[in-house]
């Protein structure tokens, strides 16, 4: 199969198995990555997708044919892989996974030494090496050794427990993905009443797809939460690096509120006091972190920029983004849904308020618009729209920030408008301090953007 350049995304490699990815492509990626790193050993892990084992074998063949020493860590979650990749004895690694994508997809997440994600520019460099077959023949074929990091990973996660938990009943939906390997081992001695579902590994994902953000994927979790009269329901994506939460009524727990609880807890219980969030995150995170004596830094959207900030600043104790990725320094700046779940439950247990009260108080003060997308046929027009929105808001006296797109901060409300990295859309996030202002400004901004797109 010829290498399709479109499989190279901003920070990883991903495509449909059989039409965009196959074993031949995996082999070439292995050779290209070994040539790019020029050092080893290189670790390789893989998830439960039906094509992952075959792709892993081909990838390892490519790595070793290029002379790399390979450490096969076997079937694992992406967080376990990242944690292992951070070990200084390894030069880098590749995880075979397509994360939360539907079952026909697969992909590769490459990292260099210290679990450092490849930047956009580095992905482009790797892309050129692979597309142009720039790798030269190795003098000697590399070797393969096996290593199981599971016990070390589980122990690091369990070491994060600082106190006792409230007597909570929690349904945990692994979605037949990688979280199923770890749930019972991590939560066994917490005293929590854990009800695990769909923990059997199956790359066919027979019960539902594993993207927690899609409502149809949460239906069975919600049914179980309600039938068991549970306090909470947790859902993990396919490679276990994301967490979604529903409350006892089955309503989605706001991601920014989840981040605020974890961030506040981390700042209060650790000497490090910095937290990293995205431009689209609700103001509740900043409010709670600063009240707890911490500082907030704002990043462009997506997990990789948050990780890179954490790796560059030893004072950062937590990073979070609003699709459920939570990044922890203990795991070598890995995003981990299970570590996030354990920390969230500690944070809830440390609060005097009931979960319902926490949610109600959030909804009274923070009125958040669900991210709203506007399709644009010609993305070159997006820059013009962002320039117009900036000029318009500056004329009204707004504070302008251009970390990712345009953020405009007014008394009592703010919004961010930015270009998508993956689709021909611009994305609007908006928040206000009361319902009247929220409804007024949401309607105003949506109408204004629609008029400029035409």
C-alpha positions in Angstrom: 0.0 0.0 0.0 1.2 3.5 -0.9 1.6 5.8 2.1 -1.3 8.3 2.2 0.1 11.7 3.4 -3.3 12.4 5.1 -2.7 9.9 7.8 -0.1 12.3 9.4 -2.1 14.5 11.8 -0.9 17.4 13.9 0.6 15.2 16.7 0.1 11.5 15.6 -0.6 9.1 12.7 -4.1 7.8 12.2 -6.3 6.3 9.5 -8.8 3.5 8.5 -7.2 0.1 8.7 -7.2 -1.7 5.3 -7.7 1.4 3.2 -5.3 4.0 4.7 -3.2 1.8 7.0 -1.9 -1.7 6.8 1.1 -3.8 7.9 3.3 -2.4 5.1 2.6 1.1 6.2 3.3 0.1 9.8 6.7 -1.4 8.7 7.6 1.9 6.9 6.6 3.9 10.0 8.9 1.7 12.1 11.8 2.2 9.8 11.2 5.9 9.5 10.9 6.4 13.2 14.0 4.5 14.0 15.9 6.5 11.4 14.4 9.8 12.8 15.4 9.0 16.4 18.8 7.5 15.6 19.0 6.0 19.0 17.3 3.2 21.0 15.9 1.3 22.9 12.5 2.1 21.6 9.4 0.8 23.4 6.3 -0.4 21.6 2.8 -0.9 23.1 -0.6 -1.7 21.5 -4.3 -1.6 22.4 -7.1 -4.1 22.0 -8.2 -3.1 18.5 -8.6 -6.0 16.1 -5.8 -4.7 13.9 -3.4 -3.6 16.6 -1.5 -6.8 17.1 -0.6 -7.2 13.4 0.3 -3.6 13.1 2.5 -3.8 16.2 4.4 -6.8 14.7 5.0 -5.0 11.4 6.0 -1.9 13.2 8.6 -3.8 15.3 9.9 -5.4 12.2 10.5 -2.0 10.7 12.2 -0.7 13.8 14.5 -3.7 14.1 15.3 -3.8 10.4 16.5 -0.2 10.8 18.8 -1.4 13.6 16.8 -0.3 16.6 16.7 -2.3 19.9 13.0 -2.7 20.7 11.3 -3.3 24.1 7.8 -4.8 23.5 5.6 -3.8 26.5 2.6 -5.7 25.1 -1.0 -4.9 25.5 -1.5 -1.7 27.6 -3.3 1.5 27.9 -1.8 4.7 26.4 -1.2 6.2 29.9 0.8 3.0 30.9 2.8 3.4 27.7 3.5 7.1 28.3 4.5 6.4 31.9 7.0 3.7 30.7 8.3 5.9 27.9 9.3 8.5 30.5 11.8 6.1 32.0 15.2 7.6 31.1 16.6 4.3 29.9 14.3 4.4 26.9 15.0 6.6 23.8 11.4 6.9 22.8 8.4 4.8 21.8 5.3 4.2 19.7 1.9 3.2 20.9 -0.4 1.5 18.4 -3.9 2.9 19.1 -6.6 5.1 17.6 -7.7 6.2 21.1 -11.5 7.0 21.1 -12.0 6.6 17.3 -14.4 4.0 16.0 -13.3 0.4 15.5 -12.3 0.7 11.8 -9.5 3.2 12.7 -6.0 2.6 14.0 -2.9 4.7 14.4 0.4 5.4 16.0 1.4 7.8 18.9 5.1 8.5 18.7 7.2 10.0 21.6 10.8 10.8 22.0 13.0 10.5 25.1 11.3 11.4 28.4 7.8 10.8 26.9 8.1 14.0 24.9 5.4 14.2 22.3 6.6 15.1 18.8 5.7 18.7 17.8 3.9 19.5 14.6 7.2 20.3 13.0 8.7 17.0 14.1 5.7 15.1 12.8 6.2 16.8 9.4 9.9 15.8 9.5 9.0 12.2 10.2 6.3 12.4 7.4 8.9 13.5 4.9 11.3 10.7 5.9 8.6 8.0 5.5 7.0 9.4 2.3 10.4 9.8 0.5 11.9 6.6 1.9 14.8 8.6 3.2 16.0 5.9 5.6 19.2 4.1 4.8 19.9 0.4 5.3 21.0 -0.6 8.8 24.4 -2.3 9.3 22.9 -4.7 11.8 19.3 -5.8 12.7 18.1 -4.8 16.1 16.9 -7.1 18.8 13.5 -7.5 20.7 13.0 -7.9 24.4 9.8 -8.1 26.4 8.9 -6.0 29.5 5.6 -5.7 31.4 5.2 -2.3 33.2 1.7 -3.0 34.5 2.6 -3.4 38.2 4.8 -0.3 38.3 2.1 1.7 36.5 -0.7 0.6 38.9 1.5 1.3 41.9 2.2 4.9 40.8 -1.5 5.5 40.3 -2.4 4.0 43.7 0.4 6.1 45.4 -1.7 9.2 44.6 -4.3 8.3 47.3 -3.9 10.8 50.1 -6.9 10.1 52.4 -10.1 8.3 52.9 -13.0 8.2 50.4 -16.6 9.0 51.0 -18.8 5.9 50.8 -19.6 6.4 47.1 -21.1 3.9 44.7 -19.6 4.4 41.2 -20.3 2.6 37.9 -17.2 2.4 35.7 -17.6 1.7 32.0 -14.5 0.5 30.3 -16.3 0.1 27.0 -14.3 -3.1 26.3 -11.3 -0.9 25.9 -8.0 -0.8 27.8 -9.3 0.6 31.1 -10.7 -2.9 31.6 -7.1 -4.2 32.4 -6.7 -1.9 35.4 -10.0 -0.8 37.0 -10.4 -3.6 39.6 -6.7 -3.6 40.5 -6.5 0.2 41.0 -9.8 0.5 43.0 -9.8 -2.8 44.9 -8.7 -1.4 48.3 -10.3 2.1 48.2 -13.4 1.2 50.1 -15.5 2.5 47.2 -18.4 0.5 45.9 -17.2 0.1 42.3 -19.5 -1.5 39.7 -17.4 -2.3 36.6 -19.1 -2.9 33.3 -17.7 -3.9 29.9 -14.2 -4.6 31.2 -13.6 -7.6 28.9 -11.2 -6.5 26.2 -12.7 -6.6 22.7 -11.5 -4.6 19.7 -14.9 -5.0 18.1 -16.3 -2.7 20.9 -19.6 -4.8 20.9 -21.5 -2.7 23.5 -20.7 0.9 22.3 -18.0 3.0 20.7 -15.6 4.5 23.3 -15.8 8.3 22.8 -17.3 9.6 26.1 -18.4 12.9 24.5 -21.0 11.3 22.3 -24.4 10.9 24.1 -25.2 7.6 22.4 -22.1 6.0 23.9 -23.2 6.9 27.4 -26.7 5.3 27.2 -25.8 2.0 28.8 -23.7 3.6 31.5 -26.6 5.9 32.4 -29.0 3.0 32.6 -26.7 1.2 35.0 -26.1 4.2 37.2 -29.9 4.7 37.5 -30.7 1.1 38.0 -28.0 0.7 40.7 -28.9 4.0 42.3 -25.2 4.9 42.0 -23.7 8.3 42.9 -21.7 8.6 39.7 -20.8 6.9 36.5 -17.4 7.0 34.8 -16.7 6.2 31.2 -13.2 5.7 29.7 -12.3 5.9 26.0 -10.6 3.1 24.1 -7.0 3.6 25.2 -8.0 4.9 28.7 -6.5 8.4 28.4 -9.8 10.2 28.8 -12.6 10.3 31.4 -16.2 11.3 31.1 -18.6 11.5 34.1 -22.3 11.4 34.6 -24.1 12.2 37.8 -26.7 10.1 39.6 -29.5 11.2 37.3 -27.4 10.4 34.2 -26.6 14.0 33.3 -23.2 14.7 31.9 -20.9 16.2 34.5 -19.5 19.4 33.1 -15.9 18.9 32.0 -14.7 22.3 33.4 -16.3 21.5 36.7 -14.4 18.2 36.7 -11.2 20.0 36.0 -11.9 22.5 38.7 -12.4 19.9 41.4 -9.2 18.0 40.4 -7.1 21.2 40.0 -8.2 22.6 43.3 -7.5 19.3 45.1 -4.0 19.0 43.6 -3.1 22.6 44.4 -4.2 22.1 48.0 -2.4 18.9 48.5 0.9 19.4 46.7 3.8 21.9 47.0 3.5 22.7 43.2 0.9 25.3 42.6 0.6 25.8 38.8 -2.2 24.4 36.7 -2.5 24.5 32.8 -5.9 24.8 31.0 -7.1 25.6 27.5 -8.5 28.9 26.2 -12.0 27.4 26.1 -12.1 26.3 29.8 -14.7 27.8 32.1 -13.6 30.5 34.5 -14.5 28.2 37.5 -11.0 26.5 37.2 -9.2 29.8 37.5 -11.5 30.9 40.3 -11.0 27.8 42.4 -7.3 27.4 41.7 -6.5 31.0 42.7 -8.7 30.8 45.8 -6.7 27.7 46.8 -3.4 29.7 46.4 -2.5 28.4 42.9 -1.7 29.9 39.5 -3.3 29.2 36.2 -1.6 29.2 32.8 -3.5 29.1 29.6 -2.6 27.0 26.6 -3.8 26.5 23.0 -6.4 23.7 22.8 -5.4 20.1 22.8 -3.5 17.8 25.1 0.0 17.8 23.5 0.6 21.6 24.1 -0.5 21.1 27.8 2.0 18.2 28.2 4.8 20.2 26.6 4.2 23.0 29.1 4.2 20.6 32.0 7.5 19.0 30.9 9.0 22.5 30.6 7.9 23.7 34.0 8.4 21.6 37.2 6.0 23.7 39.1 2.9 22.5 37.2 0.9 20.0 39.2 -2.0 19.4 36.8 -3.1 20.0 33.3 -6.5 19.5 31.8 -8.5 20.0 28.7 -12.2 20.0 28.1 -12.7 16.7 26.3 -11.6 14.8 29.4 -7.8 14.6 29.1 -6.2 15.1 32.5 -2.3 15.3 32.6 -0.3 14.3 35.7 3.4 14.8 36.3 3.7 11.6 38.3 3.1 9.7 35.1 5.8 11.6 33.1 3.2 14.1 31.9 0.7 11.4 30.7 -3.0 12.0 30.3 -4.8 9.3 32.2 -8.5 8.6 32.6 -8.0 6.2 35.5 -5.6 8.5 37.4 -8.2 11.3 36.8 -11.0 9.2 38.1 -9.1 8.3 41.3 -8.2 12.0 41.9 -11.7 13.2 41.2 -13.1 10.8 43.8 -10.5 12.1 46.3 -11.5 15.7 45.5 -15.2 14.9 45.9 -14.5 13.2 49.2 -12.6 16.2 50.5 -15.6 18.5 49.9 -18.2 19.2 52.6 -20.9 19.7 50.0 -22.8 16.9 48.4 -22.2 16.2 44.7 -25.7 17.6 43.8 -24.8 20.8 45.7 -21.5 21.2 43.9 -23.3 20.9 40.5 -26.1 23.2 41.5 -23.7 25.9 42.7 -21.7 25.7 39.5 -24.8 26.1 37.3 -26.0 29.2 39.3 -22.7 31.1 38.6 -21.2 29.8 35.4 -23.4 29.8 32.3 -21.4 27.9 29.6 -22.2 27.6 25.9 -21.5 24.2 24.5 -18.8 24.5 21.9 -20.5 25.7 18.7 -19.1 25.1 15.3 -19.6 27.2 12.2 -18.8 25.6 8.8 -16.7 27.5 6.4 -16.3 26.4 2.8 -13.0 28.3 2.4 -10.9 28.2 5.5 -8.8 31.2 4.2 -11.9 33.2 5.2 -11.5 32.2 8.8 -8.5 34.6 9.4 -10.6 37.4 8.0 -13.4 36.6 10.4 -11.0 36.4 13.4 -9.5 39.8 12.4 -13.0 41.3 12.2 -14.1 39.9 15.5 -10.9 41.2 17.2 -11.3 44.7 15.8 -15.0 44.7 16.7 -14.3 43.7 20.3 -11.3 46.1 20.7 -13.6 48.9 19.7 -15.9 47.9 22.5 -13.1 48.0 25.1 -12.6 44.2 25.5 -9.4 42.7 26.8 -8.0 40.7 23.9 -5.9 37.6 24.1 -4.6 35.6 21.1 -3.2 32.4 22.6 -5.4 30.3 20.3 -7.7 32.2 18.0 -9.2 35.3 19.6 -10.4 35.5 23.2 -12.3 38.6 24.2 -13.0 39.4 27.9 -15.8 41.8 28.8 -17.3 42.6 32.3 -19.4 39.6 33.2 -18.7 37.5 30.1 -16.1 36.2 27.7 -15.8 34.2 24.5 -13.1 32.5 22.4 -13.3 32.0 18.6 -10.7 29.8 16.9 -10.0 27.8 13.8 -10.3 24.0 14.0 -7.2 21.9 13.4 -9.0 19.1 11.8 -12.2 20.3 10.2 -13.4 23.3 8.0 -15.0 25.0 10.9 -14.4 27.8 13.4 -15.4 27.1 17.0 -17.1 29.4 19.5 -16.9 29.0 23.3 -18.7 31.5 25.5 -19.4 32.0 29.2 -21.4 34.5 31.2 -22.0 35.1 34.9 -25.8 35.2 34.7 -28.6 33.6 32.6 -29.8 36.9 31.0 -26.4 38.0 29.9 -25.6 34.5 28.7 -28.7 34.3 26.5 -28.2 37.8 25.2 -24.5 37.4 24.3 -24.8 33.8 22.9 -27.5 34.9 20.5 -25.6 38.1 19.6 -22.3 36.2 18.8 -23.9 33.4 16.9 -25.9 35.9 14.7 -22.8 38.0 14.1 -20.6 35.1 13.1 -23.2 33.6 10.8 -23.6 37.0 9.1 -19.8 37.2 8.4 -19.6 33.6 7.1 -22.2 34.3 4.4 
